[in-house]
């Protein structure tokens, strides 16, 4: 199982880690969980992958890429 697949299936675990971090009770020494808005569908999701833009690439990756491509071409 890929890390992105695990994250997509365990958003509740990551959300709890993020909320503990924001409350000042980090889960571990270095808790890198971030709250992100998906560039494909616009939903809020939690991730530990620093370069992640989409909640689930297989679902939103192509949609987000097409949106960015259209914006670049219009510019």
PQR file with spaces between the fields and no chain letter, atoms N, CA, C, O and H, PARSE charges and radii, in Angstrom:
ATOM       1  N    UNK     1       0.841   -1.181    0.000 -0.4000 1.5000
ATOM       2  CA   UNK     1       0.000    0.000    0.000 -0.0000 2.0000
ATOM       3  C    UNK     1       0.888    1.246    0.000  0.5500 1.7000
ATOM       4  O    UNK     1       1.832    1.345    0.783 -0.5500 1.4000
ATOM       5  N    UNK     2       0.582    2.168   -0.862 -0.4000 1.5000
ATOM       6  CA   UNK     2       1.323    3.423   -0.941 -0.0000 2.0000
ATOM       7  C    UNK     2       0.927    4.332    0.216  0.5500 1.7000
ATOM       8  O    UNK     2      -0.160    4.200    0.778 -0.5500 1.4000
ATOM       9  H    UNK     2      -0.186    2.087   -1.498  0.4000 1.0000
ATOM      10  N    UNK     3       1.818    5.253    0.564 -0.4000 1.5000
ATOM      11  CA   UNK     3       1.557    6.184    1.655 -0.0000 2.0000
ATOM      12  C    UNK     3       0.317    7.031    1.374  0.5500 1.7000
ATOM      13  O    UNK     3      -0.477    7.283    2.280 -0.5500 1.4000
ATOM      14  H    UNK     3       2.701    5.361    0.108  0.4000 1.0000
ATOM      15  N    UNK     4       0.142    7.473    0.119 -0.4000 1.5000
ATOM      16  CA   UNK     4      -1.016    8.300   -0.215 -0.0000 2.0000
ATOM      17  C    UNK     4      -2.317    7.508   -0.073  0.5500 1.7000
ATOM      18  O    UNK     4      -3.344    8.074    0.302 -0.5500 1.4000
ATOM      19  H    UNK     4       0.787    7.268   -0.617  0.4000 1.0000
ATOM      20  N    UNK     5      -2.286    6.200   -0.370 -0.4000 1.5000
ATOM      21  CA   UNK     5      -3.478    5.366   -0.188 -0.0000 2.0000
ATOM      22  C    UNK     5      -3.814    5.245    1.297  0.5500 1.7000
ATOM      23  O    UNK     5      -4.979    5.346    1.683 -0.5500 1.4000
ATOM      24  H    UNK     5      -1.452    5.740   -0.675  0.4000 1.0000
ATOM      25  N    UNK     6      -2.787    5.028    2.132 -0.4000 1.5000
ATOM      26  CA   UNK     6      -3.017    4.929    3.571 -0.0000 2.0000
ATOM      27  C    UNK     6      -3.609    6.230    4.101  0.5500 1.7000
ATOM      28  O    UNK     6      -4.561    6.210    4.881 -0.5500 1.4000
ATOM      29  H    UNK     6      -1.842    4.946    1.818  0.4000 1.0000
ATOM      30  N    UNK     7      -3.045    7.366    3.678 -0.4000 1.5000
ATOM      31  CA   UNK     7      -3.547    8.658    4.153 -0.0000 2.0000
ATOM      32  C    UNK     7      -5.000    8.879    3.752  0.5500 1.7000
ATOM      33  O    UNK     7      -5.794    9.388    4.542 -0.5500 1.4000
ATOM      34  H    UNK     7      -2.271    7.383    3.044  0.4000 1.0000
ATOM      35  N    UNK     8      -5.347    8.500    2.536 -0.4000 1.5000
ATOM      36  CA   UNK     8      -6.720    8.677    2.062 -0.0000 2.0000
ATOM      37  C    UNK     8      -7.697    7.845    2.892  0.5500 1.7000
ATOM      38  O    UNK     8      -8.818    8.283    3.152 -0.5500 1.4000
ATOM      39  H    UNK     8      -4.702    8.086    1.894  0.4000 1.0000
ATOM      40  N    UNK     9      -7.283    6.662    3.306 -0.4000 1.5000
ATOM      41  CA   UNK     9      -8.154    5.771    4.063 -0.0000 2.0000
ATOM      42  C    UNK     9      -8.173    6.078    5.560  0.5500 1.7000
ATOM      43  O    UNK     9      -9.080    5.631    6.263 -0.5500 1.4000
ATOM      44  H    UNK     9      -6.372    6.306    3.096  0.4000 1.0000
ATOM      45  N    UNK    10      -7.192    6.831    6.062 -0.4000 1.5000
ATOM      46  CA   UNK    10      -7.078    7.102    7.496 -0.0000 2.0000
ATOM      47  C    UNK    10      -7.084    8.599    7.807  0.5500 1.7000
ATOM      48  O    UNK    10      -6.267    9.073    8.597 -0.5500 1.4000
ATOM      49  H    UNK    10      -6.455    7.194    5.491  0.4000 1.0000
ATOM      50  N    UNK    11      -7.983    9.328    7.204 -0.4000 1.5000
ATOM      51  CA   UNK    11      -8.066   10.764    7.451 -0.0000 2.0000
ATOM      52  C    UNK    11      -8.451   11.069    8.893  0.5500 1.7000
ATOM      53  O    UNK    11      -8.035   12.093    9.435 -0.5500 1.4000
ATOM      54  H    UNK    11      -8.647    8.943    6.563  0.4000 1.0000
ATOM      55  N    UNK    12      -9.239   10.199    9.524 -0.4000 1.5000
ATOM      56  CA   UNK    12      -9.630   10.436   10.912 -0.0000 2.0000
ATOM      57  C    UNK    12      -8.422   10.398   11.856  0.5500 1.7000
ATOM      58  O    UNK    12      -8.344   11.192   12.793 -0.5500 1.4000
ATOM      59  H    UNK    12      -9.577    9.367    9.083  0.4000 1.0000
ATOM      60  N    UNK    13      -7.487    9.482   11.613 -0.4000 1.5000
ATOM      61  CA   UNK    13      -6.268    9.394   12.427 -0.0000 2.0000
ATOM      62  C    UNK    13      -5.423   10.657   12.247  0.5500 1.7000
ATOM      63  O    UNK    13      -4.935   11.227   13.223 -0.5500 1.4000
ATOM      64  H    UNK    13      -7.551    8.836   10.851  0.4000 1.0000
ATOM      65  N    UNK    14      -5.255   11.086   11.005 -0.4000 1.5000
ATOM      66  CA   UNK    14      -4.455   12.276   10.728 -0.0000 2.0000
ATOM      67  C    UNK    14      -5.120   13.533   11.286  0.5500 1.7000
ATOM      68  O    UNK    14      -4.435   14.437   11.765 -0.5500 1.4000
ATOM      69  H    UNK    14      -5.651   10.623   10.212  0.4000 1.0000
ATOM      70  N    UNK    15      -6.449   13.593   11.227 -0.4000 1.5000
ATOM      71  CA   UNK    15      -7.164   14.746   11.779 -0.0000 2.0000
ATOM      72  C    UNK    15      -6.947   14.829   13.287  0.5500 1.7000
ATOM      73  O    UNK    15      -6.733   15.918   13.820 -0.5500 1.4000
ATOM      74  H    UNK    15      -7.005   12.859   10.838  0.4000 1.0000
ATOM      75  N    UNK    16      -6.999   13.692   13.979 -0.4000 1.5000
ATOM      76  CA   UNK    16      -6.753   13.682   15.425 -0.0000 2.0000
ATOM      77  C    UNK    16      -5.335   14.143   15.744  0.5500 1.7000
ATOM      78  O    UNK    16      -5.131   14.904   16.690 -0.5500 1.4000
ATOM      79  H    UNK    16      -7.172   12.808   13.546  0.4000 1.0000
ATOM      80  N    UNK    17      -4.342   13.687   14.954 -0.4000 1.5000
ATOM      81  CA   UNK    17      -2.954   14.122   15.151 -0.0000 2.0000
ATOM      82  C    UNK    17      -2.839   15.629   14.956  0.5500 1.7000
ATOM      83  O    UNK    17      -2.153   16.307   15.721 -0.5500 1.4000
ATOM      84  H    UNK    17      -4.507   13.069   14.185  0.4000 1.0000
ATOM      85  N    UNK    18      -3.507   16.154   13.934 -0.4000 1.5000
ATOM      86  CA   UNK    18      -3.457   17.594   13.650 -0.0000 2.0000
ATOM      87  C    UNK    18      -4.098   18.388   14.790  0.5500 1.7000
ATOM      88  O    UNK    18      -3.555   19.401   15.230 -0.5500 1.4000
ATOM      89  H    UNK    18      -4.064   15.603   13.312  0.4000 1.0000
ATOM      90  N    UNK    19      -5.243   17.926   15.259 -0.4000 1.5000
ATOM      91  CA   UNK    19      -5.930   18.635   16.345 -0.0000 2.0000
ATOM      92  C    UNK    19      -5.122   18.611   17.636  0.5500 1.7000
ATOM      93  O    UNK    19      -5.098   19.602   18.367 -0.5500 1.4000
ATOM      94  H    UNK    19      -5.684   17.103   14.902  0.4000 1.0000
ATOM      95  N    UNK    20      -4.457   17.490   17.928 -0.4000 1.5000
ATOM      96  CA   UNK    20      -3.580   17.431   19.108 -0.0000 2.0000
ATOM      97  C    UNK    20      -2.426   18.415   18.966  0.5500 1.7000
ATOM      98  O    UNK    20      -2.048   19.091   19.922 -0.5500 1.4000
ATOM      99  H    UNK    20      -4.476   16.685   17.335  0.4000 1.0000
ATOM     100  N    UNK    21      -1.873   18.484   17.754 -0.4000 1.5000
ATOM     101  CA   UNK    21      -0.758   19.398   17.499 -0.0000 2.0000
ATOM     102  C    UNK    21      -1.198   20.849   17.699  0.5500 1.7000
ATOM     103  O    UNK    21      -0.471   21.637   18.305 -0.5500 1.4000
ATOM     104  H    UNK    21      -2.180   17.934   16.977  0.4000 1.0000
ATOM     105  N    UNK    22      -2.376   21.205   17.196 -0.4000 1.5000
ATOM     106  CA   UNK    22      -2.876   22.573   17.329 -0.0000 2.0000
ATOM     107  C    UNK    22      -3.235   22.908   18.773  0.5500 1.7000
ATOM     108  O    UNK    22      -3.188   24.073   19.168 -0.5500 1.4000
ATOM     109  H    UNK    22      -2.966   20.564   16.704  0.4000 1.0000
ATOM     110  N    UNK    23      -3.588   21.910   19.555 -0.4000 1.5000
ATOM     111  CA   UNK    23      -3.925   22.120   20.962 -0.0000 2.0000
ATOM     112  C    UNK    23      -2.678   22.167   21.842  0.5500 1.7000
ATOM     113  O    UNK    23      -2.777   22.379   23.051 -0.5500 1.4000
ATOM     114  H    UNK    23      -3.626   20.964   19.234  0.4000 1.0000
ATOM     115  N    UNK    24      -1.502   21.968   21.235 -0.4000 1.5000
ATOM     116  CA   UNK    24      -0.263   22.016   22.004 -0.0000 2.0000
ATOM     117  C    UNK    24       0.142   20.686   22.601  0.5500 1.7000
ATOM     118  O    UNK    24       1.032   20.627   23.448 -0.5500 1.4000
ATOM     119  H    UNK    24      -1.422   21.795   20.253  0.4000 1.0000
ATOM     120  N    UNK    25      -0.510   19.607   22.160 -0.4000 1.5000
ATOM     121  CA   UNK    25      -0.175   18.273   22.642 -0.0000 2.0000
ATOM     122  C    UNK    25       0.291   17.427   21.459  0.5500 1.7000
ATOM     123  O    UNK    25      -0.457   16.567   20.995 -0.5500 1.4000
ATOM     124  H    UNK    25      -1.234   19.654   21.472  0.4000 1.0000
ATOM     125  N    UNK    26       1.486   17.646   20.969 -0.4000 1.5000
ATOM     126  CA   UNK    26       1.949   16.891   19.799 -0.0000 2.0000
ATOM     127  C    UNK    26       1.960   15.392   20.047  0.5500 1.7000
ATOM     128  O    UNK    26       2.216   14.931   21.159 -0.5500 1.4000
ATOM     129  H    UNK    26       2.093   18.345   21.345  0.4000 1.0000
ATOM     130  N    UNK    27       1.678   14.647   18.996 -0.4000 1.5000
ATOM     131  CA   UNK    27       1.623   13.183   19.063 -0.0000 2.0000
ATOM     132  C    UNK    27       3.007   12.584   19.260  0.5500 1.7000
ATOM     133  O    UNK    27       3.171   11.609   19.993 -0.5500 1.4000
ATOM     134  H    UNK    27       1.469   15.022   18.093  0.4000 1.0000
ATOM     135  N    UNK    28       3.997   13.170   18.603 -0.4000 1.5000
ATOM     136  CA   UNK    28       5.371   12.690   18.718 -0.0000 2.0000
ATOM     137  C    UNK    28       6.317   13.868   18.741  0.5500 1.7000
ATOM     138  O    UNK    28       5.884   15.015   18.854 -0.5500 1.4000
ATOM     139  H    UNK    28       3.863   13.963   18.007  0.4000 1.0000
ATOM     140  N    UNK    29       7.606   13.596   18.634 -0.4000 1.5000
ATOM     141  CA   UNK    29       8.588   14.682   18.615 -0.0000 2.0000
ATOM     142  C    UNK    29       8.367   15.608   17.434  0.5500 1.7000
ATOM     143  O    UNK    29       8.302   16.828   17.586 -0.5500 1.4000
ATOM     144  H    UNK    29       7.958   12.665   18.542  0.4000 1.0000
ATOM     145  N    UNK    30       8.253   15.018   16.268 -0.4000 1.5000
ATOM     146  CA   UNK    30       8.111   15.794   15.048 -0.0000 2.0000
ATOM     147  C    UNK    30       6.822   15.357   14.353  0.5500 1.7000
ATOM     148  O    UNK    30       6.816   14.371   13.616 -0.5500 1.4000
ATOM     149  H    UNK    30       8.305   14.027   16.144  0.4000 1.0000
ATOM     150  N    UNK    31       5.743   16.082   14.584 -0.4000 1.5000
ATOM     151  CA   UNK    31       4.438   15.720   14.035 -0.0000 2.0000
ATOM     152  C    UNK    31       4.125   16.617   12.840  0.5500 1.7000
ATOM     153  O    UNK    31       3.594   17.713   13.016 -0.5500 1.4000
ATOM     154  H    UNK    31       5.748   16.883   15.182  0.4000 1.0000
ATOM     155  N    UNK    32       4.447   16.167   11.634 -0.4000 1.5000
ATOM     156  CA   UNK    32       4.340   17.021   10.457 -0.0000 2.0000
ATOM     157  C    UNK    32       2.968   17.056    9.795  0.5500 1.7000
ATOM     158  O    UNK    32       2.875   17.434    8.627 -0.5500 1.4000
ATOM     159  H    UNK    32       4.879   15.276   11.492  0.4000 1.0000
ATOM     160  N    UNK    33       1.904   16.678   10.489 -0.4000 1.5000
ATOM     161  CA   UNK    33       0.583   16.645    9.868 -0.0000 2.0000
ATOM     162  C    UNK    33       0.146   18.071    9.538  0.5500 1.7000
ATOM     163  O    UNK    33       0.238   18.974   10.369 -0.5500 1.4000
ATOM     164  H    UNK    33       1.979   16.371   11.438  0.4000 1.0000
ATOM     165  N    UNK    34      -0.337   18.252    8.290 -0.4000 1.5000
ATOM     166  CA   UNK    34      -0.801   19.561    7.838 -0.0000 2.0000
ATOM     167  C    UNK    34      -2.238   19.461    7.347  0.5500 1.7000
ATOM     168  O    UNK    34      -2.689   18.397    6.921 -0.5500 1.4000
ATOM     169  H    UNK    34      -0.411   17.518    7.615  0.4000 1.0000
ATOM     170  N    UNK    35      -2.948   20.578    7.412 -0.4000 1.5000
ATOM     171  CA   UNK    35      -4.317   20.671    6.915 -0.0000 2.0000
ATOM     172  C    UNK    35      -4.247   21.403    5.574  0.5500 1.7000
ATOM     173  O    UNK    35      -3.733   22.520    5.498 -0.5500 1.4000
ATOM     174  H    UNK    35      -2.582   21.441    7.757  0.4000 1.0000
ATOM     175  N    UNK    36      -4.766   20.771    4.518 -0.4000 1.5000
ATOM     176  CA   UNK    36      -4.650   21.295    3.167 -0.0000 2.0000
ATOM     177  C    UNK    36      -6.025   21.314    2.506  0.5500 1.7000
ATOM     178  O    UNK    36      -6.892   20.509    2.845 -0.5500 1.4000
ATOM     179  H    UNK    36      -5.184   19.865    4.580  0.4000 1.0000
ATOM     180  N    UNK    37      -6.224   22.233    1.563 -0.4000 1.5000
ATOM     181  CA   UNK    37      -7.413   22.239    0.721 -0.0000 2.0000
ATOM     182  C    UNK    37      -7.017   21.659   -0.627  0.5500 1.7000
ATOM     183  O    UNK    37      -6.077   22.136   -1.263 -0.5500 1.4000
ATOM     184  H    UNK    37      -5.519   22.887    1.288  0.4000 1.0000
ATOM     185  N    UNK    38      -7.737   20.629   -1.063 -0.4000 1.5000
ATOM     186  CA   UNK    38      -7.426   19.921   -2.299 -0.0000 2.0000
ATOM     187  C    UNK    38      -7.584   20.857   -3.495  0.5500 1.7000
ATOM     188  O    UNK    38      -8.589   21.559   -3.607 -0.5500 1.4000
ATOM     189  H    UNK    38      -8.500   20.242   -0.546  0.4000 1.0000
ATOM     190  N    UNK    39      -6.593   20.868   -4.386 -0.4000 1.5000
ATOM     191  CA   UNK    39      -6.656   21.709   -5.575 -0.0000 2.0000
ATOM     192  C    UNK    39      -7.555   21.122   -6.653  0.5500 1.7000
ATOM     193  O    UNK    39      -7.870   21.801   -7.630 -0.5500 1.4000
ATOM     194  H    UNK    39      -5.777   20.298   -4.294  0.4000 1.0000
ATOM     195  N    UNK    40      -7.971   19.868   -6.491 -0.4000 1.5000
ATOM     196  CA   UNK    40      -8.851   19.239   -7.463 -0.0000 2.0000
ATOM     197  C    UNK    40     -10.316   19.425   -7.124  0.5500 1.7000
ATOM     198  O    UNK    40     -11.089   19.930   -7.939 -0.5500 1.4000
ATOM     199  H    UNK    40      -7.715   19.316   -5.697  0.4000 1.0000
ATOM     200  N    UNK    41     -10.710   19.011   -5.899 -0.4000 1.5000
ATOM     201  CA   UNK    41     -12.131   19.044   -5.529 -0.0000 2.0000
ATOM     202  C    UNK    41     -12.461   20.112   -4.484  0.5500 1.7000
ATOM     203  O    UNK    41     -13.634   20.424   -4.279 -0.5500 1.4000
ATOM     204  H    UNK    41     -10.083   18.601   -5.236  0.4000 1.0000
ATOM     205  N    UNK    42     -11.449   20.677   -3.821 -0.4000 1.5000
ATOM     206  CA   UNK    42     -11.682   21.737   -2.847 -0.0000 2.0000
ATOM     207  C    UNK    42     -11.991   21.262   -1.437  0.5500 1.7000
ATOM     208  O    UNK    42     -12.278   22.085   -0.567 -0.5500 1.4000
ATOM     209  H    UNK    42     -10.496   20.424   -3.988  0.4000 1.0000
ATOM     210  N    UNK    43     -11.940   19.953   -1.185 -0.4000 1.5000
ATOM     211  CA   UNK    43     -12.223   19.462    0.163 -0.0000 2.0000
ATOM     212  C    UNK    43     -10.992   19.621    1.060  0.5500 1.7000
ATOM     213  O    UNK    43      -9.863   19.711    0.576 -0.5500 1.4000
ATOM     214  H    UNK    43     -11.707   19.285   -1.891  0.4000 1.0000
ATOM     215  N    UNK    44     -11.228   19.653    2.358 -0.4000 1.5000
ATOM     216  CA   UNK    44     -10.143   19.751    3.337 -0.0000 2.0000
ATOM     217  C    UNK    44      -9.649   18.344    3.635  0.5500 1.7000
ATOM     218  O    UNK    44     -10.449   17.428    3.825 -0.5500 1.4000
ATOM     219  H    UNK    44     -12.144   19.580    2.751  0.4000 1.0000
ATOM     220  N    UNK    45      -8.325   18.169    3.675 -0.4000 1.5000
ATOM     221  CA   UNK    45      -7.751   16.883    4.024 -0.0000 2.0000
ATOM     222  C    UNK    45      -6.474   17.096    4.811  0.5500 1.7000
ATOM     223  O    UNK    45      -5.941   18.205    4.860 -0.5500 1.4000
ATOM     224  H    UNK    45      -7.675   18.913    3.521  0.4000 1.0000
ATOM     225  N    UNK    46      -5.986   16.033    5.426 -0.4000 1.5000
ATOM     226  CA   UNK    46      -4.809   16.078    6.287 -0.0000 2.0000
ATOM     227  C    UNK    46      -3.737   15.183    5.693  0.5500 1.7000
ATOM     228  O    UNK    46      -4.037   14.103    5.184 -0.5500 1.4000
ATOM     229  H    UNK    46      -6.419   15.132    5.387  0.4000 1.0000
ATOM     230  N    UNK    47      -2.479   15.631    5.756 -0.4000 1.5000
ATOM     231  CA   UNK    47      -1.401   14.868    5.148 -0.0000 2.0000
ATOM     232  C    UNK    47      -0.092   15.068    5.897  0.5500 1.7000
ATOM     233  O    UNK    47       0.099   16.057    6.604 -0.5500 1.4000
ATOM     234  H    UNK    47      -2.236   16.508    6.170  0.4000 1.0000
ATOM     235  N    UNK    48       0.802   14.103    5.723 -0.4000 1.5000
ATOM     236  CA   UNK    48       2.167   14.212    6.219 -0.0000 2.0000
ATOM     237  C    UNK    48       3.152   14.390    5.077  0.5500 1.7000
ATOM     238  O    UNK    48       4.347   14.569    5.310 -0.5500 1.4000
ATOM     239  H    UNK    48       0.647   13.300    5.149  0.4000 1.0000
ATOM     240  N    UNK    49       2.661   14.344    3.846 -0.4000 1.5000
ATOM     241  CA   UNK    49       3.504   14.482    2.661 -0.0000 2.0000
ATOM     242  C    UNK    49       3.620   15.977    2.342  0.5500 1.7000
ATOM     243  O    UNK    49       2.613   16.623    2.053 -0.5500 1.4000
ATOM     244  H    UNK    49       1.690   14.199    3.657  0.4000 1.0000
ATOM     245  N    UNK    50       4.823   16.525    2.390 -0.4000 1.5000
ATOM     246  CA   UNK    50       5.003   17.979    2.287 -0.0000 2.0000
ATOM     247  C    UNK    50       4.654   18.526    0.908  0.5500 1.7000
ATOM     248  O    UNK    50       4.312   19.703    0.802 -0.5500 1.4000
ATOM     249  H    UNK    50       5.641   16.000    2.625  0.4000 1.0000
ATOM     250  N    UNK    51       4.724   17.731   -0.145 -0.4000 1.5000
ATOM     251  CA   UNK    51       4.479   18.247   -1.493 -0.0000 2.0000
ATOM     252  C    UNK    51       3.079   17.930   -2.011  0.5500 1.7000
ATOM     253  O    UNK    51       2.791   18.181   -3.182 -0.5500 1.4000
ATOM     254  H    UNK    51       5.002   16.774   -0.059  0.4000 1.0000
ATOM     255  N    UNK    52       2.224   17.400   -1.190 -0.4000 1.5000
ATOM     256  CA   UNK    52       0.910   16.928   -1.628 -0.0000 2.0000
ATOM     257  C    UNK    52      -0.038   18.094   -1.903  0.5500 1.7000
ATOM     258  O    UNK    52      -0.108   19.042   -1.121 -0.5500 1.4000
ATOM     259  H    UNK    52       2.457   17.197   -0.239  0.4000 1.0000
ATOM     260  N    UNK    53      -0.776   18.016   -3.036 -0.4000 1.5000
ATOM     261  CA   UNK    53      -1.732   19.050   -3.424 -0.0000 2.0000
ATOM     262  C    UNK    53      -3.159   18.528   -3.517  0.5500 1.7000
ATOM     263  O    UNK    53      -4.110   19.305   -3.433 -0.5500 1.4000
ATOM     264  H    UNK    53      -0.719   17.246   -3.671  0.4000 1.0000
ATOM     265  N    UNK    54      -3.314   17.222   -3.690 -0.4000 1.5000
ATOM     266  CA   UNK    54      -4.621   16.623   -3.924 -0.0000 2.0000
ATOM     267  C    UNK    54      -4.958   15.621   -2.829  0.5500 1.7000
ATOM     268  O    UNK    54      -4.073   14.927   -2.327 -0.5500 1.4000
ATOM     269  H    UNK    54      -2.542   16.591   -3.758  0.4000 1.0000
ATOM     270  N    UNK    55      -6.240   15.541   -2.454 -0.4000 1.5000
ATOM     271  CA   UNK    55      -6.634   14.611   -1.399 -0.0000 2.0000
ATOM     272  C    UNK    55      -6.356   13.174   -1.816  0.5500 1.7000
ATOM     273  O    UNK    55      -5.924   12.371   -0.989 -0.5500 1.4000
ATOM     274  H    UNK    55      -6.958   16.104   -2.862  0.4000 1.0000
ATOM     275  N    UNK    56      -6.588   12.838   -3.057 -0.4000 1.5000
ATOM     276  CA   UNK    56      -6.283   11.507   -3.577 -0.0000 2.0000
ATOM     277  C    UNK    56      -5.993   11.673   -5.053  0.5500 1.7000
ATOM     278  O    UNK    56      -6.883   12.011   -5.833 -0.5500 1.4000
ATOM     279  H    UNK    56      -6.939   13.491   -3.728  0.4000 1.0000
ATOM     280  N    UNK    57      -4.751   11.438   -5.437 -0.4000 1.5000
ATOM     281  CA   UNK    57      -4.326   11.752   -6.792 -0.0000 2.0000
ATOM     282  C    UNK    57      -5.150   11.016   -7.839  0.5500 1.7000
ATOM     283  O    UNK    57      -5.464   11.580   -8.888 -0.5500 1.4000
ATOM     284  H    UNK    57      -4.028   11.164   -4.803  0.4000 1.0000
ATOM     285  N    UNK    58      -5.503    9.767   -7.568 -0.4000 1.5000
ATOM     286  CA   UNK    58      -6.279    8.993   -8.537 -0.0000 2.0000
ATOM     287  C    UNK    58      -7.658    9.608   -8.768  0.5500 1.7000
ATOM     288  O    UNK    58      -8.250    9.427   -9.832 -0.5500 1.4000
ATOM     289  H    UNK    58      -5.249    9.309   -6.717  0.4000 1.0000
ATOM     290  N    UNK    59      -8.168   10.333   -7.773 -0.4000 1.5000
ATOM     291  CA   UNK    59      -9.493   10.931   -7.877 -0.0000 2.0000
ATOM     292  C    UNK    59      -9.431   12.382   -8.360  0.5500 1.7000
ATOM     293  O    UNK    59     -10.217   12.775   -9.222 -0.5500 1.4000
ATOM     294  H    UNK    59      -7.687   10.479   -6.909  0.4000 1.0000
ATOM     295  N    UNK    60      -8.519   13.172   -7.823 -0.4000 1.5000
ATOM     296  CA   UNK    60      -8.493   14.616   -8.070 -0.0000 2.0000
ATOM     297  C    UNK    60      -7.294   15.106   -8.873  0.5500 1.7000
ATOM     298  O    UNK    60      -7.292   16.254   -9.317 -0.5500 1.4000
ATOM     299  H    UNK    60      -7.881   12.853   -7.122  0.4000 1.0000
ATOM     300  N    UNK    61      -6.292   14.289   -9.070 -0.4000 1.5000
ATOM     301  CA   UNK    61      -5.076   14.727   -9.736 -0.0000 2.0000
ATOM     302  C    UNK    61      -5.308   15.256  -11.137  0.5500 1.7000
ATOM     303  O    UNK    61      -4.825   16.336  -11.478 -0.5500 1.4000
ATOM     304  H    UNK    61      -6.294   13.356   -8.709  0.4000 1.0000
ATOM     305  N    UNK    62      -6.036   14.517  -11.950 -0.4000 1.5000
ATOM     306  CA   UNK    62      -6.292   14.961  -13.314 -0.0000 2.0000
ATOM     307  C    UNK    62      -7.167   16.202  -13.348  0.5500 1.7000
ATOM     308  O    UNK    62      -6.943   17.091  -14.170 -0.5500 1.4000
ATOM     309  H    UNK    62      -6.428   13.640  -11.673  0.4000 1.0000
ATOM     310  N    UNK    63      -8.160   16.279  -12.472 -0.4000 1.5000
ATOM     311  CA   UNK    63      -9.035   17.446  -12.408 -0.0000 2.0000
ATOM     312  C    UNK    63      -8.246   18.696  -12.059  0.5500 1.7000
ATOM     313  O    UNK    63      -8.391   19.729  -12.712 -0.5500 1.4000
ATOM     314  H    UNK    63      -8.342   15.557  -11.804  0.4000 1.0000
ATOM     315  N    UNK    64      -7.410   18.606  -11.029 -0.4000 1.5000
ATOM     316  CA   UNK    64      -6.594   19.752  -10.611 -0.0000 2.0000
ATOM     317  C    UNK    64      -5.600   20.156  -11.679  0.5500 1.7000
ATOM     318  O    UNK    64      -5.383   21.345  -11.913 -0.5500 1.4000
ATOM     319  H    UNK    64      -7.292   17.767  -10.498  0.4000 1.0000
ATOM     320  N    UNK    65      -4.998   19.178  -12.326 -0.4000 1.5000
ATOM     321  CA   UNK    65      -4.037   19.467  -13.386 -0.0000 2.0000
ATOM     322  C    UNK    65      -4.721   20.195  -14.534  0.5500 1.7000
ATOM     323  O    UNK    65      -4.168   21.153  -15.074 -0.5500 1.4000
ATOM     324  H    UNK    65      -5.174   18.212  -12.136  0.4000 1.0000
ATOM     325  N    UNK    66      -5.912   19.756  -14.912 -0.4000 1.5000
ATOM     326  CA   UNK    66      -6.645   20.402  -16.004 -0.0000 2.0000
ATOM     327  C    UNK    66      -7.012   21.842  -15.649  0.5500 1.7000
ATOM     328  O    UNK    66      -6.932   22.725  -16.502 -0.5500 1.4000
ATOM     329  H    UNK    66      -6.361   18.977  -14.474  0.4000 1.0000
ATOM     330  N    UNK    67      -7.419   22.091  -14.384 -0.4000 1.5000
ATOM     331  CA   UNK    67      -7.734   23.451  -13.939 -0.0000 2.0000
ATOM     332  C    UNK    67      -6.510   24.358  -14.051  0.5500 1.7000
ATOM     333  O    UNK    67      -6.604   25.480  -14.550 -0.5500 1.4000
ATOM     334  H    UNK    67      -7.484   21.373  -13.691  0.4000 1.0000
ATOM     335  N    UNK    68      -5.357   23.864  -13.581 -0.4000 1.5000
ATOM     336  CA   UNK    68      -4.123   24.660  -13.643 -0.0000 2.0000
ATOM     337  C    UNK    68      -3.704   24.902  -15.083  0.5500 1.7000
ATOM     338  O    UNK    68      -3.233   25.992  -15.406 -0.5500 1.4000
ATOM     339  H    UNK    68      -5.280   22.953  -13.175  0.4000 1.0000
ATOM     340  N    UNK    69      -3.861   23.918  -15.954 -0.4000 1.5000
ATOM     341  CA   UNK    69      -3.497   24.047  -17.349 -0.0000 2.0000
ATOM     342  C    UNK    69      -4.343   25.118  -18.027  0.5500 1.7000
ATOM     343  O    UNK    69      -3.816   25.934  -18.783 -0.5500 1.4000
ATOM     344  H    UNK    69      -4.244   23.032  -15.691  0.4000 1.0000
ATOM     345  N    UNK    70      -5.635   25.125  -17.767 -0.4000 1.5000
ATOM     346  CA   UNK    70      -6.526   26.125  -18.347 -0.0000 2.0000
ATOM     347  C    UNK    70      -6.145   27.523  -17.869  0.5500 1.7000
ATOM     348  O    UNK    70      -6.138   28.466  -18.660 -0.5500 1.4000
ATOM     349  H    UNK    70      -6.063   24.463  -17.153  0.4000 1.0000
ATOM     350  N    UNK    71      -5.830   27.664  -16.579 -0.4000 1.5000
ATOM     351  CA   UNK    71      -5.446   28.976  -16.031 -0.0000 2.0000
ATOM     352  C    UNK    71      -4.139   29.455  -16.643  0.5500 1.7000
ATOM     353  O    UNK    71      -3.998   30.640  -16.945 -0.5500 1.4000
ATOM     354  H    UNK    71      -5.836   26.898  -15.937  0.4000 1.0000
ATOM     355  N    UNK    72      -3.178   28.551  -16.830 -0.4000 1.5000
ATOM     356  CA   UNK    72      -1.906   28.948  -17.433 -0.0000 2.0000
ATOM     357  C    UNK    72      -2.100   29.378  -18.888  0.5500 1.7000
ATOM     358  O    UNK    72      -1.477   30.337  -19.346 -0.5500 1.4000
ATOM     359  H    UNK    72      -3.292   27.588  -16.585  0.4000 1.0000
ATOM     360  N    UNK    73      -2.957   28.673  -19.604 -0.4000 1.5000
ATOM     361  CA   UNK    73      -3.195   29.022  -21.007 -0.0000 2.0000
ATOM     362  C    UNK    73      -3.927   30.349  -21.147  0.5500 1.7000
ATOM     363  O    UNK    73      -3.676   31.095  -22.093 -0.5500 1.4000
ATOM     364  H    UNK    73      -3.463   27.894  -19.233  0.4000 1.0000
ATOM     365  N    UNK    74      -4.832   30.654  -20.212 -0.4000 1.5000
ATOM     366  CA   UNK    74      -5.531   31.934  -20.248 -0.0000 2.0000
ATOM     367  C    UNK    74      -4.603   33.083  -19.929  0.5500 1.7000
ATOM     368  O    UNK    74      -4.768   34.187  -20.448 -0.5500 1.4000
ATOM     369  H    UNK    74      -5.036   30.048  -19.443  0.4000 1.0000
ATOM     370  N    UNK    75      -3.622   32.825  -19.070 -0.4000 1.5000
ATOM     371  CA   UNK    75      -2.670   33.875  -18.705 -0.0000 2.0000
ATOM     372  C    UNK    75      -1.738   34.104  -19.860  0.5500 1.7000
ATOM     373  O    UNK    75      -0.847   34.950  -19.777 -0.5500 1.4000
ATOM     374  H    UNK    75      -3.489   31.928  -18.648  0.4000 1.0000
